[in-house]
Amino acid sequence: MSENVFITEETIEGAEDGPLSGQTVAVKDNISTAGVRTTCGSEMLEEYVPPYDATAVSRLKEAGATIVGKANMDEFGMGTTTETSHFGATENPIAPGHVPGGSSGGSAAAVAAGEADLALGSDTGGSIRCPAAFCGVVGIKPTYGLVSRYGLVAYGNSLEQIGPFANSVEDAAALLDVIAGDDEHDATTRELPLENGASYADAATGDVDGLTIGVPTELLEGADEGVVETFWDAIANLEDQGAEYHEVSLPSVEHAVEAYYVIAMSEASSNLARFDGVRYGHDTDAEGNWNETFAQARKEGFGDEVKRRILLGTYALSAGYHDKYYKKAQDARAWVKQDFDEALEEADVLASPTMPVPPFERGESLEDPLQMYLADANTVPVNLADLPAVSVPAGETDDLPVGLQLVGPAFGEERLVRTASALE
Ligand code: GLN
């Protein structure tokens, strides 16, 4: 058993048959499971047992899957290494001594270690793609609105989606088939954009003949040399199979990390306000007025990274600073979206390294949060633009896994599945 893959190991049986019968699934611990505690990796929710299933979980059960446990994660999804979890860090099962990536590190590690066939994670700014890349598995971040967020404990609700992990593109796509589609409990979902009878899994044909790939030069700048080399080898492989590539420019992405962190922290400061020890969360013995009791519960229940983000987010939204930070970040978001739309008019998909670096050594990134935020440079622009992306294993550098990220137009998941499967 790998270290700290699960926060809670508990079997939840699904229906007798269905498309996923016989398959085991790890579920990230910010996705609600009725009757099974859902901690978000936080002391705040150490004893929280949801009264209902997330829509993604009910669909897993209906599809016949067996849930084998609630996977470890950075506290409330805030991190890139799964080291901010209150329940201890997860080790990378295929690169010992290194982090599995985050925030869905337990989910990716479960699949990489063979402790589950499949897993669900959530991706606010890269939290599916980063751990997929670092653990050498496939991860899909769906278009905003393809998968219901009902029952996903919110961090940055305008950015995040639940999505699948698997050892192959086809299996990840089959899991996406189960969880995708409109849900009356989430008004941001829409009807499945698939033709009658088609499925995402069927799209894993590996056919890239005639496909055009745009490579945004900005997403290669400053990346590790070995990562860049592995990336170009993968592009050459796609060229050999009949795809063509050209370089494209996304000038706005220079501002994406700043914009992402302002928006994500602002939303987090509001979303996490409900954890006060009364409505939700950690109970405290503190005596005093309600202000003092709330403050004590939040002081005890939240870790450092979560507190940092609540403070910064509250600041960015406060009167007098709102226009300077939050509004500016929204303008940058619109610019990023426009850049992607333009690039995708001239290319079928965009490709880059998923992460600019190979997996960090354990403990390396905790001292310097800013360094950690910068590692999200290639993933966060996609969430700002609401687009779908996949991370697929591209090879190794110095025995460490490298992931290739493919980004497609909104609701273009079939195209991503087809392209990614050509690299297997
Ligand atoms: N690393 C990013 C963050 O900390 C992304 C996290 C995520 O996608 N949940 O916000």
Residues whose N, C-alpha, C, O or C-beta is under 5 A from the ligand:
A	BS01	LIG	G77 M78 G79 T80 S103 S122 D123 T124 G125 G126 S127 D376
